[in-house]
Amino acid sequence: MAWSRDEMARRAALELEDGFYVNLGIGIPTLVANYIPENIDVTLQSENGMLGMGPFPFDDEVDADLINAGKQTITELRRTSYFSSADSFAMIRGGHIDLSILGAMEVSESGDIANWMIPGKLVKGMGGAMDLVAGVKRVVVIMDHANKAGQSKLLKACSLPLTGQACVDRIITTLGVFDVTPDGLVLIELAPEVSLDLVAQQTEAKYSVSDTLLKHEAA
Amino acid sequence: MKKVFPDAKAALDGLVFDGMTVMSGGFGLCGIPENSIAALHATGVKDLTVISNNCGVDGFGLGVLLDAKQIKKMVSSYVGENKEFERQYLAGELELEFNPQGTLAERIRAGGAGIPGFYTKTGVGTLIAEGKEARQFNGETYILETGLTADVSIIKAWKADPQGNLIFRKTARNFNPMMATAGKVTIAEVEEIVELGSFDPDHIHTPGIFVQRLFVGSFEKRIEQRTVRQRETA
């Protein structure tokens, strides 16, 4: 059975290491915050100018001066610091953030990512995505394996305009987990009850299967 | 020189002309100079180039200037939270230049710091790199981005003293400090002007040298995405 969005987020939480500074993208990546293991201490960065992002506020705590990059109201923690957008992107571009988890429309077998524009449709802008994929030490993508039309989102080459080139390290899809390596894409994990045949059918990109392929059990 | 003005209209007096470039602080609707935007709208100024991370929403923030067709060009990282923006852009009535958010922040910082250009790896291999000089440093490719300045920067801070020293509050800081440095004239609107000497000099975020005009505004502080959690009831 393919992973649900929450199951992908739960799997992505395993990417977190103690002491990490992490930026979570908008959408499914935000759910990863719900699965941070108790024994691991991570600090969430929000690129509009905050380290140490807390949970959503209670109704009487809402503060218009305190939002995340998705423009949602949030709260601060005891460790929180605030800073300008220039300082925020110094953290991102300067390689001080350990991990960025974000969504994508397409990822190529060489680790290119496209997630900001569809030609012919209204383009809202890239926001901080190009800076994140270019600057953060490790980039992990969470996405559906196929789009709504059933076409693979893991491709030999992206068809959409890129957000970044050769920058993705790992891809967690509904079907499993892939690593981008110097030798190409490697399938390292399978979601429960997903067969190698199914992955082969639904993947346009070329990939190899790891010798140590991990098959997840149904929860 | 007296920096404190009675209101936004007075603070803008003598600075506004058609075709001018304005930097406007804020991220989404958080920390935007609501009062200066409204006063700019009231002047009827046209053909503005506006440098701002976003472009407000329908009927609020920079959306007010859009609705009145006072903006010729936007320089932003993320827009389209308003229908009028979409309509004008698709009709070819509005120019739009996208910058990656960090590149936009750094271009403003550089402009204010007297740095005409800098190299960044953001956008290498993407549409953003087209037409830009590329250069190798330590075996990696970087592209040249230029500094930005403005005729007037309108920004929002929490508190000021009469010298224009500013303190921001929480994530309402965002683009405001860099924009303060990059305006030929910077107008700061604040919630409170405190007595001289009441700030700890070590706690000032933006030194007063970057602020030429200052006034106390009134703020709606609209929220775009009110997200809350529920208290568990016993």
HADDOCK unambig.tbl for C-alpha pairs under 7 A between the chains (distance, minus, plus):
assign (segid A and resid 48 and name CA) (segid B and resid 27 and name CA) 6.84 0.50 0.50
assign (segid A and resid 48 and name CA) (segid B and resid 171 and name CA) 6.66 0.50 0.50
assign (segid A and resid 48 and name CA) (segid B and resid 174 and name CA) 5.76 0.50 0.50
assign (segid A and resid 49 and name CA) (segid B and resid 171 and name CA) 5.75 0.50 0.50
assign (segid A and resid 49 and name CA) (segid B and resid 174 and name CA) 5.78 0.50 0.50
assign (segid A and resid 50 and name CA) (segid B and resid 171 and name CA) 6.63 0.50 0.50
assign (segid A and resid 56 and name CA) (segid B and resid 227 and name CA) 6.21 0.50 0.50
assign (segid A and resid 56 and name CA) (segid B and resid 228 and name CA) 5.16 0.50 0.50
assign (segid A and resid 56 and name CA) (segid B and resid 229 and name CA) 5.79 0.50 0.50
assign (segid A and resid 57 and name CA) (segid B and resid 228 and name CA) 5.02 0.50 0.50
assign (segid A and resid 57 and name CA) (segid B and resid 229 and name CA) 5.99 0.50 0.50
assign (segid A and resid 58 and name CA) (segid B and resid 228 and name CA) 5.32 0.50 0.50
assign (segid A and resid 58 and name CA) (segid B and resid 229 and name CA) 5.21 0.50 0.50
assign (segid A and resid 58 and name CA) (segid B and resid 230 and name CA) 6.11 0.50 0.50
assign (segid A and resid 58 and name CA) (segid B and resid 231 and name CA) 6.82 0.50 0.50
assign (segid A and resid 59 and name CA) (segid B and resid 228 and name CA) 5.73 0.50 0.50
assign (segid A and resid 64 and name CA) (segid B and resid 30 and name CA) 6.63 0.50 0.50
assign (segid A and resid 64 and name CA) (segid B and resid 221 and name CA) 6.01 0.50 0.50
assign (segid A and resid 64 and name CA) (segid B and resid 222 and name CA) 6.93 0.50 0.50
assign (segid A and resid 64 and name CA) (segid B and resid 223 and name CA) 5.80 0.50 0.50
assign (segid A and resid 65 and name CA) (segid B and resid 30 and name CA) 5.87 0.50 0.50
assign (segid A and resid 65 and name CA) (segid B and resid 31 and name CA) 6.79 0.50 0.50
assign (segid A and resid 65 and name CA) (segid B and resid 169 and name CA) 6.77 0.50 0.50
assign (segid A and resid 65 and name CA) (segid B and resid 170 and name CA) 5.90 0.50 0.50
assign (segid A and resid 65 and name CA) (segid B and resid 171 and name CA) 5.71 0.50 0.50
assign (segid A and resid 65 and name CA) (segid B and resid 172 and name CA) 5.09 0.50 0.50
assign (segid A and resid 66 and name CA) (segid B and resid 170 and name CA) 5.86 0.50 0.50
assign (segid A and resid 66 and name CA) (segid B and resid 171 and name CA) 5.21 0.50 0.50
assign (segid A and resid 66 and name CA) (segid B and resid 172 and name CA) 6.98 0.50 0.50
assign (segid A and resid 67 and name CA) (segid B and resid 171 and name CA) 6.41 0.50 0.50
assign (segid A and resid 71 and name CA) (segid B and resid 28 and name CA) 6.51 0.50 0.50
assign (segid A and resid 71 and name CA) (segid B and resid 224 and name CA) 6.28 0.50 0.50
assign (segid A and resid 71 and name CA) (segid B and resid 225 and name CA) 5.81 0.50 0.50
assign (segid A and resid 72 and name CA) (segid B and resid 225 and name CA) 4.61 0.50 0.50
assign (segid A and resid 72 and name CA) (segid B and resid 226 and name CA) 5.93 0.50 0.50
assign (segid A and resid 72 and name CA) (segid B and resid 227 and name CA) 5.77 0.50 0.50
assign (segid A and resid 73 and name CA) (segid B and resid 225 and name CA) 6.48 0.50 0.50
assign (segid A and resid 73 and name CA) (segid B and resid 226 and name CA) 5.56 0.50 0.50
assign (segid A and resid 73 and name CA) (segid B and resid 227 and name CA) 5.47 0.50 0.50
assign (segid A and resid 82 and name CA) (segid B and resid 170 and name CA) 5.82 0.50 0.50
assign (segid A and resid 82 and name CA) (segid B and resid 171 and name CA) 6.41 0.50 0.50
assign (segid A and resid 83 and name CA) (segid B and resid 173 and name CA) 6.81 0.50 0.50
assign (segid A and resid 83 and name CA) (segid B and resid 174 and name CA) 6.98 0.50 0.50
assign (segid A and resid 84 and name CA) (segid B and resid 173 and name CA) 5.76 0.50 0.50
assign (segid A and resid 84 and name CA) (segid B and resid 174 and name CA) 4.53 0.50 0.50
assign (segid A and resid 84 and name CA) (segid B and resid 175 and name CA) 6.14 0.50 0.50
assign (segid A and resid 84 and name CA) (segid B and resid 177 and name CA) 6.72 0.50 0.50
assign (segid A and resid 85 and name CA) (segid B and resid 105 and name CA) 5.99 0.50 0.50
assign (segid A and resid 85 and name CA) (segid B and resid 174 and name CA) 4.76 0.50 0.50
assign (segid A and resid 85 and name CA) (segid B and resid 175 and name CA) 5.47 0.50 0.50
assign (segid A and resid 86 and name CA) (segid B and resid 102 and name CA) 6.75 0.50 0.50
assign (segid A and resid 86 and name CA) (segid B and resid 105 and name CA) 5.09 0.50 0.50
assign (segid A and resid 86 and name CA) (segid B and resid 106 and name CA) 5.75 0.50 0.50
assign (segid A and resid 86 and name CA) (segid B and resid 109 and name CA) 6.93 0.50 0.50
assign (segid A and resid 89 and name CA) (segid B and resid 102 and name CA) 5.08 0.50 0.50
assign (segid A and resid 124 and name CA) (segid B and resid 78 and name CA) 5.42 0.50 0.50
assign (segid A and resid 124 and name CA) (segid B and resid 79 and name CA) 5.03 0.50 0.50
assign (segid A and resid 124 and name CA) (segid B and resid 80 and name CA) 5.32 0.50 0.50
assign (segid A and resid 125 and name CA) (segid B and resid 77 and name CA) 5.45 0.50 0.50
assign (segid A and resid 125 and name CA) (segid B and resid 78 and name CA) 4.33 0.50 0.50
assign (segid A and resid 125 and name CA) (segid B and resid 79 and name CA) 6.31 0.50 0.50
assign (segid A and resid 125 and name CA) (segid B and resid 98 and name CA) 6.29 0.50 0.50
assign (segid A and resid 126 and name CA) (segid B and resid 77 and name CA) 6.03 0.50 0.50
assign (segid A and resid 126 and name CA) (segid B and resid 78 and name CA) 6.23 0.50 0.50
assign (segid A and resid 126 and name CA) (segid B and resid 100 and name CA) 5.98 0.50 0.50
assign (segid A and resid 127 and name CA) (segid B and resid 77 and name CA) 4.70 0.50 0.50
assign (segid A and resid 127 and name CA) (segid B and resid 78 and name CA) 5.05 0.50 0.50
assign (segid A and resid 127 and name CA) (segid B and resid 100 and name CA) 5.70 0.50 0.50
assign (segid A and resid 127 and name CA) (segid B and resid 101 and name CA) 5.06 0.50 0.50
assign (segid A and resid 128 and name CA) (segid B and resid 100 and name CA) 5.78 0.50 0.50
assign (segid A and resid 128 and name CA) (segid B and resid 101 and name CA) 4.72 0.50 0.50
assign (segid A and resid 128 and name CA) (segid B and resid 102 and name CA) 6.29 0.50 0.50
assign (segid A and resid 130 and name CA) (segid B and resid 100 and name CA) 6.02 0.50 0.50
assign (segid A and resid 130 and name CA) (segid B and resid 122 and name CA) 5.83 0.50 0.50
assign (segid A and resid 130 and name CA) (segid B and resid 123 and name CA) 5.89 0.50 0.50
assign (segid A and resid 131 and name CA) (segid B and resid 100 and name CA) 6.53 0.50 0.50
assign (segid A and resid 131 and name CA) (segid B and resid 102 and name CA) 5.98 0.50 0.50
assign (segid A and resid 131 and name CA) (segid B and resid 122 and name CA) 5.06 0.50 0.50
assign (segid A and resid 134 and name CA) (segid B and resid 121 and name CA) 6.29 0.50 0.50
assign (segid A and resid 134 and name CA) (segid B and resid 122 and name CA) 5.31 0.50 0.50
assign (segid A and resid 161 and name CA) (segid B and resid 126 and name CA) 6.81 0.50 0.50
assign (segid A and resid 161 and name CA) (segid B and resid 127 and name CA) 6.97 0.50 0.50
assign (segid A and resid 162 and name CA) (segid B and resid 126 and name CA) 5.30 0.50 0.50
assign (segid A and resid 163 and name CA) (segid B and resid 126 and name CA) 6.28 0.50 0.50
assign (segid A and resid 164 and name CA) (segid B and resid 123 and name CA) 6.38 0.50 0.50
assign (segid A and resid 164 and name CA) (segid B and resid 124 and name CA) 6.94 0.50 0.50
assign (segid A and resid 164 and name CA) (segid B and resid 125 and name CA) 6.58 0.50 0.50
assign (segid A and resid 164 and name CA) (segid B and resid 126 and name CA) 6.42 0.50 0.50
assign (segid A and resid 165 and name CA) (segid B and resid 125 and name CA) 5.77 0.50 0.50
